[in-house]
């Protein structure tokens, strides 16, 4: 697909979907700086928004700051924990609403997710004349989502570029002397 430098681009990052795919497939994290460069591809970036869930871990503040440093806006939602212990963290509706609201000022809408729940959003955006591109891990992305998109980029093509290995945790070993 031809990408023109004058195209106005919006990037919507489903952080939970990308995180779990990278972790389960590669035991790694996504390199969002490289992902954003690939998504924009020399075009005019209008907005880049990451949808994140706050779970009160010490590492998440540094992660959120890194995303902002790359020029990515954050939409933050608290992790919901129900009385039965079930946890819920879903941004699908929020991401879809933002994409629809911003669509008039964009030529290209890039969804960084493999979640098939976004299929109606892709169909709607295409029906109003928008180019829709998907960036995700092919093995965990919905086949219908990949087929419906105008373009699909598989992060698995260059995992060394788009992934960062998890840092091994240091384990303190207490020596017991007799």
N, CA and C atoms as an extended XYZ file, in Angstrom:
534
Properties=species:S:1:pos:R:3:atomname:S:1:resname:S:1:resid:I:1 pbc="F F F"
N         0.828       -1.176        0.000 N   UNK     1
C         0.000        0.000        0.000 CA  UNK     1
C         0.884        1.255        0.000 C   UNK     1
N         0.541        2.224       -0.809 N   UNK     2
C         1.311        3.462       -0.916 CA  UNK     2
C         0.995        4.369        0.271 C   UNK     2
N         2.047        4.893        0.878 N   UNK     3
C         1.900        5.812        2.007 CA  UNK     3
C         2.472        7.158        1.587 C   UNK     3
N         1.639        8.195        1.668 N   UNK     4
C         2.045        9.531        1.246 CA  UNK     4
C         2.436       10.365        2.451 C   UNK     4
N         3.495       11.170        2.307 N   UNK     5
C         3.983       11.973        3.435 CA  UNK     5
C         2.968       13.012        3.913 C   UNK     5
N         1.984       13.341        3.086 N   UNK     6
C         0.979       14.328        3.470 CA  UNK     6
C        -0.216       13.718        4.217 C   UNK     6
N        -0.263       12.392        4.303 N   UNK     7
C        -1.377       11.758        5.014 CA  UNK     7
C        -1.313       12.091        6.503 C   UNK     7
N        -2.482       12.427        7.060 N   UNK     8
C        -2.598       12.713        8.491 CA  UNK     8
C        -2.928       11.403        9.206 C   UNK     8
N        -2.098       11.071       10.187 N   UNK     9
C        -2.161        9.756       10.826 CA  UNK     9
C        -2.508        9.871       12.308 C   UNK     9
N        -3.357        8.965       12.755 N   UNK    10
C        -3.647        8.793       14.173 CA  UNK    10
C        -3.330        7.359       14.545 C   UNK    10
N        -2.610        7.171       15.652 N   UNK    11
C        -2.214        5.832       16.101 CA  UNK    11
C        -2.871        5.572       17.452 C   UNK    11
N        -3.555        4.443       17.549 N   UNK    12
C        -4.274        4.054       18.750 CA  UNK    12
C        -3.696        2.731       19.242 C   UNK    12
N        -3.051        2.766       20.411 N   UNK    13
C        -2.297        1.624       20.916 CA  UNK    13
C        -3.042        0.891       22.028 C   UNK    13
N        -3.433       -0.341       21.757 N   UNK    14
C        -4.088       -1.207       22.743 CA  UNK    14
C        -2.968       -1.892       23.534 C   UNK    14
N        -2.513       -1.226       24.580 N   UNK    15
C        -1.328       -1.675       25.317 CA  UNK    15
C        -1.508       -3.072       25.905 C   UNK    15
N        -2.664       -3.355       26.479 N   UNK    16
C        -2.882       -4.684       27.085 CA  UNK    16
C        -2.742       -5.796       26.039 C   UNK    16
N        -3.331       -5.597       24.871 N   UNK    17
C        -3.273       -6.607       23.818 CA  UNK    17
C        -1.833       -6.827       23.362 C   UNK    17
N        -1.106       -5.753       23.129 N   UNK    18
C         0.278       -5.868       22.674 CA  UNK    18
C         1.168       -6.468       23.755 C   UNK    18
N         0.963       -6.046       24.997 N   UNK    19
C         1.762       -6.555       26.115 CA  UNK    19
C         1.629       -8.072       26.252 C   UNK    19
N         0.394       -8.536       26.279 N   UNK    20
C         0.170       -9.973       26.474 CA  UNK    20
C         0.666      -10.788       25.272 C   UNK    20
N         0.509      -10.271       24.082 N   UNK    21
C         1.011      -10.985       22.905 CA  UNK    21
C         2.531      -11.095       22.947 C   UNK    21
N         3.205       -9.994       23.232 N   UNK    22
C         4.677      -10.005       23.285 CA  UNK    22
C         5.171      -10.923       24.398 C   UNK    22
N         4.512      -10.864       25.535 N   UNK    23
C         4.917      -11.688       26.673 CA  UNK    23
C         4.700      -13.178       26.389 C   UNK    23
N         3.530      -13.519       25.861 N   UNK    24
C         3.215      -14.925       25.620 CA  UNK    24
C         3.998      -15.528       24.455 C   UNK    24
N         4.225      -14.750       23.411 N   UNK    25
C         4.934      -15.277       22.243 CA  UNK    25
C         6.443      -15.251       22.397 C   UNK    25
N         6.972      -14.188       23.024 N   UNK    26
C         8.425      -13.973       23.031 CA  UNK    26
C         9.029      -13.747       24.413 C   UNK    26
N         8.225      -13.740       25.459 N   UNK    27
C         8.705      -13.398       26.788 CA  UNK    27
C         9.477      -12.075       26.728 C   UNK    27
N         8.860      -11.089       26.077 N   UNK    28
C         9.479       -9.788       25.867 CA  UNK    28
C         8.432       -8.687       25.963 C   UNK    28
N         8.914       -7.444       25.866 N   UNK    29
C         8.046       -6.271       25.868 CA  UNK    29
C         8.127       -5.608       24.499 C   UNK    29
N         7.145       -4.805       24.185 N   UNK    30
C         7.103       -4.114       22.898 CA  UNK    30
C         7.972       -2.855       22.965 C   UNK    30
N         8.702       -2.611       21.898 N   UNK    31
C         9.480       -1.381       21.755 CA  UNK    31
C         8.542       -0.370       21.084 C   UNK    31
N         7.889        0.448       21.888 N   UNK    32
C         6.875        1.371       21.365 CA  UNK    32
C         7.464        2.494       20.528 C   UNK    32
N         8.693        2.859       20.794 N   UNK    33
C         9.329        3.897       19.980 CA  UNK    33
C         9.485        3.410       18.537 C   UNK    33
N         9.950        2.180       18.359 N   UNK    34
C        10.096        1.608       17.011 CA  UNK    34
C         8.738        1.342       16.370 C   UNK    34
N         7.792        0.876       17.173 N   UNK    35
C         6.445        0.625       16.648 CA  UNK    35
C         5.845        1.923       16.109 C   UNK    35
N         5.994        3.009       16.856 N   UNK    36
C         5.430        4.288       16.428 CA  UNK    36
C         6.096        4.774       15.135 C   UNK    36
N         7.409        4.621       15.045 N   UNK    37
C         8.119        5.008       13.810 CA  UNK    37
C         7.599        4.222       12.616 C   UNK    37
N         7.427        2.927       12.796 N   UNK    38
C         6.931        2.070       11.720 CA  UNK    38
C         5.508        2.473       11.331 C   UNK    38
N         4.676        2.735       12.327 N   UNK    39
C         3.286        3.095       12.068 CA  UNK    39
C         3.193        4.393       11.268 C   UNK    39
N         3.903        5.398       11.699 N   UNK    40
C         3.817        6.711       11.060 CA  UNK    40
C         4.455        6.689        9.672 C   UNK    40
N         5.559        5.993        9.524 N   UNK    41
C         6.219        5.796        8.220 CA  UNK    41
C         6.426        7.101        7.442 C   UNK    41
N         6.918        8.131        8.139 N   UNK    42
C         7.225        9.383        7.467 CA  UNK    42
C         6.043       10.277        7.167 C   UNK    42
N         4.868        9.887        7.630 N   UNK    43
C         3.669       10.698        7.408 CA  UNK    43
C         3.475       11.679        8.562 C   UNK    43
N         2.419       12.481        8.495 N   UNK    44
C         2.139       13.482        9.524 CA  UNK    44
C         1.387       12.865       10.697 C   UNK    44
N         2.063       12.733       11.823 N   UNK    45
C         1.414       12.201       13.020 CA  UNK    45
C         0.584       13.310       13.656 C   UNK    45
N        -0.700       13.097       13.739 N   UNK    46
C        -1.601       14.051       14.380 CA  UNK    46
C        -1.753       13.715       15.859 C   UNK    46
N        -2.034       12.459       16.174 N   UNK    47
C        -2.174       12.002       17.561 CA  UNK    47
C        -1.730       10.556       17.660 C   UNK    47
N        -1.102       10.245       18.782 N   UNK    48
C        -0.789        8.860       19.148 CA  UNK    48
C        -1.269        8.699       20.584 C   UNK    48
N        -2.157        7.744       20.786 N   UNK    49
C        -2.764        7.561       22.108 CA  UNK    49
C        -2.595        6.110       22.541 C   UNK    49
N        -2.088        5.945       23.772 N   UNK    50
C        -1.938        4.617       24.365 CA  UNK    50
C        -2.992        4.448       25.452 C   UNK    50
N        -3.630        3.309       25.438 N   UNK    51
C        -4.677        2.982       26.406 CA  UNK    51
C        -4.077        2.014       27.410 C   UNK    51
N        -3.869        2.508       28.646 N   UNK    52
C        -3.157        1.738       29.655 CA  UNK    52
C        -4.014        1.529       30.889 C   UNK    52
N        -3.630        0.517       31.643 N   UNK    53
C        -4.315        0.185       32.886 CA  UNK    53
C        -3.324        0.359       34.021 C   UNK    53
N        -3.752        1.085       35.036 N   UNK    54
C        -2.912        1.350       36.201 CA  UNK    54
C        -3.140        0.243       37.223 C   UNK    54
N        -2.055       -0.449       37.552 N   UNK    55
C        -2.196       -1.568       38.486 CA  UNK    55
C        -1.321       -1.413       39.723 C   UNK    55
N        -0.749       -0.224       39.905 N   UNK    56
C         0.037        0.098       41.104 CA  UNK    56
C         1.347       -0.689       41.211 C   UNK    56
N         1.989       -1.007       40.089 N   UNK    57
C         3.299       -1.639       40.178 CA  UNK    57
C         4.365       -0.565       40.066 C   UNK    57
N         5.523       -0.826       40.605 N   UNK    58
C         6.596        0.171       40.617 CA  UNK    58
C         7.126        0.455       39.214 C   UNK    58
N         7.027       -0.508       38.318 N   UNK    59
C         7.584       -0.343       36.972 CA  UNK    59
C         6.680        0.478       36.060 C   UNK    59
N         5.416        0.596       36.395 N   UNK    60
C         4.504        1.226       35.437 CA  UNK    60
C         4.726        2.728       35.295 C   UNK    60
N         5.144        3.420       36.335 N   UNK    61
C         5.385        4.859       36.227 CA  UNK    61
C         6.481        5.139       35.196 C   UNK    61
N         7.566        4.399       35.258 N   UNK    62
C         8.657        4.567       34.286 CA  UNK    62
C         8.166        4.244       32.872 C   UNK    62
N         7.327        3.231       32.741 N   UNK    63
C         6.767        2.855       31.443 CA  UNK    63
C         5.889        3.982       30.900 C   UNK    63
N         5.023        4.531       31.739 N   UNK    64
C         4.147        5.627       31.322 CA  UNK    64
C         4.970        6.844       30.901 C   UNK    64
N         6.017        7.154       31.661 N   UNK    65
C         6.881        8.288       31.322 CA  UNK    65
C         7.590        8.056       29.988 C   UNK    65
N         8.018        6.826       29.746 N   UNK    66
C         8.693        6.511       28.474 CA  UNK    66
C         7.737        6.708       27.303 C   UNK    66
N         6.506        6.261       27.434 N   UNK    67
C         5.521        6.457       26.369 CA  UNK    67
C         5.330        7.944       26.077 C   UNK    67
N         5.191        8.731       27.119 N   UNK    68
C         5.012       10.176       26.937 CA  UNK    68
C         6.236       10.808       26.285 C   UNK    68
N         7.410       10.329       26.632 N   UNK    69
C         8.658       10.836       26.042 CA  UNK    69
C         8.685       10.591       24.525 C   UNK    69
N         8.059        9.515       24.080 N   UNK    70
C         7.995        9.203       22.643 CA  UNK    70
C         6.891       10.006       21.936 C   UNK    70
N         6.178       10.851       22.679 N   UNK    71
C         5.113       11.660       22.083 CA  UNK    71
C         3.761       10.979       22.073 C   UNK    71
N         3.602        9.988       22.921 N   UNK    72
C         2.352        9.236       22.991 CA  UNK    72
C         1.535        9.737       24.178 C   UNK    72
N         0.291       10.120       23.904 N   UNK    73
C        -0.623       10.525       24.974 CA  UNK    73
C        -1.116        9.274       25.695 C   UNK    73
N        -1.434        9.441       26.965 N   UNK    74
C        -1.933        8.301       27.735 CA  UNK    74
C        -3.389        8.480       28.108 C   UNK    74
N        -4.127        7.401       28.007 N   UNK    75
C        -5.456        7.297       28.588 CA  UNK    75
C        -5.283        6.219       29.659 C   UNK    75
N        -5.506        6.606       30.903 N   UNK    76
C        -5.233        5.704       32.028 CA  UNK    76
C        -6.532        5.333       32.728 C   UNK    76
N        -6.663        4.049       32.993 N   UNK    77
C        -7.824        3.534       33.708 CA  UNK    77
C        -7.295        2.660       34.849 C   UNK    77
N        -7.943        2.750       36.003 N   UNK    78
C        -7.559        1.900       37.129 CA  UNK    78
C        -8.022        0.468       36.891 C   UNK    78
N        -7.215       -0.476       37.330 N   UNK    79
C        -7.585       -1.883       37.274 CA  UNK    79
C        -8.755       -2.100       38.224 C   UNK    79
N        -9.815       -2.730       37.724 N   UNK    80
C       -10.981       -3.020       38.555 CA  UNK    80
C       -10.831       -4.428       39.120 C   UNK    80
N       -10.982       -4.533       40.435 N   UNK    81
C       -10.938       -5.839       41.091 CA  UNK    81
C       -12.278       -6.048       41.778 C   UNK    81
N       -12.967       -7.096       41.366 N   UNK    82
C       -14.300       -7.384       41.889 CA  UNK    82
C       -14.209       -8.223       43.163 C   UNK    82
N       -15.290       -8.254       43.966 N   UNK    83
C       -15.272       -8.998       45.232 CA  UNK    83
C       -14.855      -10.467       45.097 C   UNK    83
N       -15.152      -11.081       43.950 N   UNK    84
C       -14.777      -12.493       43.778 CA  UNK    84
C       -13.317      -12.653       43.337 C   UNK    84
N       -12.574      -11.527       43.247 N   UNK    85
C       -11.168      -11.585       42.861 CA  UNK    85
C       -10.930      -11.402       41.367 C   UNK    85
N       -11.997      -11.382       40.582 N   UNK    86
C       -11.881      -11.192       39.137 CA  UNK    86
C       -11.345       -9.790       38.852 C   UNK    86
N       -10.453       -9.707       37.873 N   UNK    87
C        -9.887       -8.416       37.483 CA  UNK    87
C       -10.364       -8.063       36.082 C   UNK    87
N       -10.622       -6.763       35.872 N   UNK    88
C       -11.073       -6.312       34.552 CA  UNK    88
C       -10.326       -5.040       34.195 C   UNK    88
N        -9.858       -5.004       32.971 N   UNK    89
C        -9.146       -3.830       32.469 CA  UNK    89
C        -9.390       -3.761       30.970 C   UNK    89
N       -10.416       -3.047       30.583 N   UNK    90
C       -10.798       -3.044       29.178 CA  UNK    90
C       -10.954       -1.621       28.674 C   UNK    90
N       -10.263       -1.309       27.576 N   UNK    91
C       -10.299        0.018       26.977 CA  UNK    91
C       -10.967        0.012       25.609 C   UNK    91
N       -11.557       -1.093       25.190 N   UNK    92
C       -12.077       -1.200       23.820 CA  UNK    92
C       -13.030       -0.063       23.451 C   UNK    92
N       -13.992        0.225       24.311 N   UNK    93
C       -14.972        1.262       23.992 CA  UNK    93
C       -14.295        2.632       23.956 C   UNK    93
N       -13.428        2.916       24.906 N   UNK    94
C       -12.727        4.203       24.932 CA  UNK    94
C       -11.880        4.422       23.690 C   UNK    94
N       -11.156        3.400       23.271 N   UNK    95
C       -10.340        3.496       22.061 CA  UNK    95
C       -11.227        3.724       20.844 C   UNK    95
N       -12.303        2.980       20.741 N   UNK    96
C       -13.206        3.112       19.591 CA  UNK    96
C       -13.827        4.513       19.539 C   UNK    96
N       -14.251        5.032       20.674 N   UNK    97
C       -14.851        6.372       20.713 CA  UNK    97
C       -13.838        7.421       20.273 C   UNK    97
N       -12.611        7.326       20.782 N   UNK    98
C       -11.572        8.285       20.383 CA  UNK    98
C       -11.296        8.216       18.884 C   UNK    98
N       -11.214        7.007       18.339 N   UNK    99
C       -10.950        6.856       16.901 CA  UNK    99
C       -12.061        7.484       16.077 C   UNK    99
N       -13.301        7.285       16.474 N   UNK   100
C       -14.440        7.860       15.752 CA  UNK   100
C       -14.433        9.387       15.880 C   UNK   100
N       -14.159        9.905       17.101 N   UNK   101
C       -14.137       11.356       17.308 CA  UNK   101
C       -13.020       12.030       16.518 C   UNK   101
N       -11.871       11.390       16.418 N   UNK   102
C       -10.727       11.992       15.730 CA  UNK   102
C       -10.724       11.737       14.224 C   UNK   102
N       -11.527       10.794       13.772 N   UNK   103
C       -11.547       10.413       12.350 CA  UNK   103
C       -11.678       11.595       11.384 C   UNK   103
N       -12.507       12.602       11.659 N   UNK   104
C       -12.622       13.708       10.699 CA  UNK   104
C       -11.307       14.446       10.436 C   UNK   104
N       -10.384       14.423       11.394 N   UNK   105
C        -9.116       15.131       11.202 CA  UNK   105
C        -7.979       14.207       10.770 C   UNK   105
N        -8.312       12.969       10.403 N   UNK   106
C        -7.299       11.981       10.012 CA  UNK   106
C        -7.599       11.396        8.639 C   UNK   106
N        -6.538       11.021        7.934 N   UNK   107
C        -6.673       10.278        6.683 CA  UNK   107
C        -6.480        8.782        6.932 C   UNK   107
N        -5.577        8.488        7.883 N   UNK   108
C        -5.206        7.111        8.187 CA  UNK   108
C        -5.358        6.875        9.677 C   UNK   108
N        -6.027        5.794       10.014 N   UNK   109
C        -6.184        5.406       11.410 CA  UNK   109
C        -5.469        4.077       11.586 C   UNK   109
N        -4.509        4.078       12.512 N   UNK   110
C        -3.720        2.881       12.757 CA  UNK   110
C        -4.091        2.335       14.124 C   UNK   110
N        -4.539        1.095       14.119 N   UNK   111
C        -4.872        0.408       15.361 CA  UNK   111
C        -3.757       -0.580       15.657 C   UNK   111
N        -3.088       -0.389       16.779 N   UNK   112
C        -2.045       -1.318       17.193 CA  UNK   112
C        -2.686       -2.306       18.153 C   UNK   112
N        -3.283       -3.329       17.577 N   UNK   113
C        -4.000       -4.359       18.328 CA  UNK   113
C        -4.321       -5.514       17.401 C   UNK   113
N        -4.491       -6.664       17.976 N   UNK   114
C        -4.948       -7.816       17.203 CA  UNK   114
C        -6.340       -8.251       17.625 C   UNK   114
N        -6.973       -7.452       18.477 N   UNK   115
C        -8.260       -7.787       19.067 CA  UNK   115
C        -9.389       -7.713       18.037 C   UNK   115
N       -10.006       -8.845       17.773 N   UNK   116
C       -11.098       -8.928       16.813 CA  UNK   116
C       -12.327       -8.129       17.200 C   UNK   116
N       -12.434       -7.701       18.455 N   UNK   117
C       -13.558       -6.870       18.871 CA  UNK   117
C       -13.564       -5.530       18.146 C   UNK   117
N       -12.437       -5.157       17.549 N   UNK   118
C       -12.361       -3.884       16.824 CA  UNK   118
C       -12.819       -3.990       15.372 C   UNK   118
N       -13.262       -5.150       14.953 N   UNK   119
C       -13.726       -5.325       13.578 CA  UNK   119
C       -14.852       -4.337       13.207 C   UNK   119
N       -15.884       -4.150       14.024 N   UNK   120
C       -16.913       -3.163       13.661 CA  UNK   120
C       -16.345       -1.741       13.521 C   UNK   120
N       -15.357       -1.395       14.332 N   UNK   121
C       -14.722       -0.087       14.226 CA  UNK   121
C       -14.004        0.045       12.885 C   UNK   121
N       -13.265       -0.979       12.506 N   UNK   122
C       -12.549       -0.965       11.219 CA  UNK   122
C       -13.552       -0.816       10.079 C   UNK   122
N       -14.625       -1.577       10.116 N   UNK   123
C       -15.642       -1.506        9.065 CA  UNK   123
C       -16.261       -0.110        8.989 C   UNK   123
N       -16.561        0.488       10.146 N   UNK   124
C       -17.147        1.827       10.169 CA  UNK   124
C       -16.172        2.858        9.595 C   UNK   124
N       -14.935        2.828       10.062 N   UNK   125
C       -13.948        3.814        9.599 CA  UNK   125
C       -13.723        3.718        8.092 C   UNK   125
N       -13.677        2.507        7.574 N   UNK   126
C       -13.521        2.334        6.124 CA  UNK   126
C       -14.760        2.849        5.387 C   UNK   126
N       -15.941        2.650        5.967 N   UNK   127
C       -17.187        3.094        5.329 CA  UNK   127
C       -17.261        4.619        5.222 C   UNK   127
N       -16.582        5.323        6.129 N   UNK   128
C       -16.581        6.789        6.044 CA  UNK   128
C       -15.340        7.301        5.291 C   UNK   128
N       -14.645        6.390        4.620 N   UNK   129
C       -13.560        6.785        3.726 CA  UNK   129
C       -12.174        6.857        4.328 C   UNK   129
N       -11.987        6.300        5.495 N   UNK   130
C       -10.670        6.334        6.130 CA  UNK   130
C        -9.857        5.099        5.748 C   UNK   130
N        -8.554        5.277        5.690 N   UNK   131
C        -7.641        4.146        5.509 CA  UNK   131
C        -7.382        3.597        6.900 C   UNK   131
N        -7.507        2.287        7.054 N   UNK   132
C        -7.296        1.668        8.359 CA  UNK   132
C        -6.164        0.654        8.249 C   UNK   132
N        -5.167        0.850        9.096 N   UNK   133
C        -4.024       -0.056        9.144 CA  UNK   133
C        -3.977       -0.707       10.518 C   UNK   133
N        -3.560       -1.949       10.537 N   UNK   134
C        -3.426       -2.701       11.788 CA  UNK   134
C        -1.957       -3.077       11.955 C   UNK   134
N        -1.470       -2.912       13.175 N   UNK   135
C        -0.130       -3.380       13.544 CA  UNK   135
C        -0.326       -4.314       14.725 C   UNK   135
N         0.143       -5.552       14.589 N   UNK   136
C        -0.043       -6.526       15.662 CA  UNK   136
C         0.868       -7.721       15.422 C   UNK   136
N         0.793       -8.664       16.323 N   UNK   137
C         1.494       -9.936       16.179 CA  UNK   137
C         0.558      -10.877       15.434 C   UNK   137
N         0.989      -11.351       14.291 N   UNK   138
C         0.124      -12.141       13.417 CA  UNK   138
C        -0.494      -13.346       14.111 C   UNK   138
N         0.310      -14.037       14.919 N   UNK   139
C        -0.189      -15.271       15.542 CA  UNK   139
C        -1.266      -15.040       16.585 C   UNK   139
N        -1.363      -13.817       17.108 N   UNK   140
C        -2.397      -13.549       18.109 CA  UNK   140
C        -3.442      -12.551       17.601 C   UNK   140
N        -3.341      -12.172       16.347 N   UNK   141
C        -4.291      -11.208       15.776 CA  UNK   141
C        -5.464      -11.942       15.120 C   UNK   141
N        -6.613      -11.338       15.213 N   UNK   142
C        -7.822      -11.861       14.570 CA  UNK   142
C        -7.632      -11.902       13.054 C   UNK   142
N        -7.920      -13.039       12.461 N   UNK   143
C        -7.806      -13.195       11.012 CA  UNK   143
C        -8.729      -12.221       10.296 C   UNK   143
N        -9.955      -12.073       10.774 N   UNK   144
C       -10.914      -11.146       10.146 CA  UNK   144
C       -10.431       -9.706       10.221 C   UNK   144
N        -9.830       -9.341       11.344 N   UNK   145
C        -9.305       -7.993       11.509 CA  UNK   145
C        -8.197       -7.732       10.485 C   UNK   145
N        -7.309       -8.695       10.327 N   UNK   146
C        -6.215       -8.561        9.354 CA  UNK   146
C        -6.755       -8.461        7.934 C   UNK   146
N        -7.771       -9.241        7.624 N   UNK   147
C        -8.347       -9.237        6.275 CA  UNK   147
C        -9.099       -7.947        5.969 C   UNK   147
N        -9.776       -7.399        6.951 N   UNK   148
C       -10.606       -6.208        6.737 CA  UNK   148
C        -9.779       -4.928        6.632 C   UNK   148
N        -8.624       -4.911        7.288 N   UNK   149
C        -7.771       -3.718        7.279 CA  UNK   149
C        -7.244       -3.448        5.869 C   UNK   149
N        -6.981       -2.175        5.592 N   UNK   150
C        -6.374       -1.811        4.312 CA  UNK   150
C        -4.922       -2.274        4.255 C   UNK   150
N        -4.288       -2.339        5.420 N   UNK   151
C        -2.896       -2.790        5.493 CA  UNK   151
C        -2.696       -3.438        6.849 C   UNK   151
N        -1.881       -4.486        6.875 N   UNK   152
C        -1.552       -5.168        8.132 CA  UNK   152
C        -0.037       -5.288        8.210 C   UNK   152
N         0.525       -4.829        9.328 N   UNK   153
C         1.949       -5.019        9.550 CA  UNK   153
C         2.129       -5.989       10.704 C   UNK   153
N         2.892       -7.043       10.443 N   UNK   154
C         3.145       -8.103       11.413 CA  UNK   154
C         4.418       -7.788       12.194 C   UNK   154
N         4.270       -7.544       13.490 N   UNK   155
C         5.417       -7.255       14.348 CA  UNK   155
C         6.371       -8.446       14.455 C   UNK   155
N         5.900       -9.616       14.057 N   UNK   156
C         6.752      -10.805       14.136 CA  UNK   156
C         7.767      -10.875       13.000 C   UNK   156
N         7.624      -10.015       12.004 N   UNK   157
C         8.579      -10.019       10.886 CA  UNK   157
C         9.970       -9.621       11.364 C   UNK   157
N        10.034       -8.649       12.267 N   UNK   158
C        11.321       -8.193       12.796 CA  UNK   158
C        11.264       -8.140       14.325 C   UNK   158
N        11.171       -9.271       14.994 N   UNK   159
C        11.029       -9.230       16.457 CA  UNK   159
C        12.202       -8.538       17.151 C   UNK   159
N        13.390       -8.640       16.575 N   UNK   160
C        14.548       -8.000       17.200 CA  UNK   160
C        14.431       -6.473       17.192 C   UNK   160
N        13.663       -5.931       16.290 N   UNK   161
C        13.457       -4.485       16.188 CA  UNK   161
C        12.307       -4.011       17.072 C   UNK   161
N        11.260       -4.797       17.166 N   UNK   162
C        10.047       -4.360       17.848 CA  UNK   162
C         9.870       -4.930       19.250 C   UNK   162
N        10.838       -5.700       19.724 N   UNK   163
C        10.725       -6.291       21.053 CA  UNK   163
C        11.940       -5.967       21.911 C   UNK   163
N        11.708       -5.900       23.216 N   UNK   164
C        12.760       -5.688       24.199 CA  UNK   164
C        12.667       -6.855       25.178 C   UNK   164
N        13.753       -7.618       25.341 N   UNK   165
C        13.695       -8.745       26.284 CA  UNK   165
C        13.437       -8.252       27.715 C   UNK   165
N        12.690       -9.054       28.483 N   UNK   166
C        12.502       -8.729       29.890 CA  UNK   166
C        13.857       -8.801       30.565 C   UNK   166
N        14.094       -7.888       31.487 N   UNK   167
C        15.338       -7.926       32.247 CA  UNK   167
C        15.201       -9.002       33.307 C   UNK   167
N        16.222       -9.837       33.439 N   UNK   168
C        16.129      -10.854       34.494 CA  UNK   168
C        16.119      -10.182       35.865 C   UNK   168
N        15.291      -10.692       36.727 N   UNK   169
C        15.197      -10.126       38.072 CA  UNK   169
C        16.343      -10.650       38.924 C   UNK   169
N        16.862       -9.763       39.737 N   UNK   170
C        17.917      -10.177       40.654 CA  UNK   170
C        17.277      -10.815       41.870 C   UNK   170
N        17.798      -11.923       42.226 N   UNK   171
C        17.283      -12.632       43.386 CA  UNK   171
C        18.343      -12.564       44.472 C   UNK   171
N        17.943      -12.080       45.621 N   UNK   172
C        18.870      -12.004       46.737 CA  UNK   172
C        18.922      -13.364       47.400 C   UNK   172
N        20.115      -13.833       47.571 N   UNK   173
C        20.303      -15.119       48.239 CA  UNK   173
C        21.002      -14.836       49.556 C   UNK   173
N        20.375      -15.288       50.584 N   UNK   174
C        20.919      -15.074       51.914 CA  UNK   174
C        21.825      -16.258       52.261 C   UNK   174
N        23.042      -15.943       52.591 N   UNK   175
C        23.990      -16.984       52.969 CA  UNK   175
C        23.849      -17.251       54.464 C   UNK   175
N        23.774      -18.506       54.794 N   UNK   176
C        23.680      -18.902       56.209 CA  UNK   176
C        24.998      -19.567       56.577 C   UNK   176
N        25.642      -19.002       57.543 N   UNK   177
C        26.933      -19.556       57.976 CA  UNK   177
C        26.701      -20.402       59.212 C   UNK   177
N        27.384      -21.525       59.221 N   UNK   178
C        27.260      -22.420       60.386 CA  UNK   178
C        28.477      -22.349       61.248 C   UNK   178
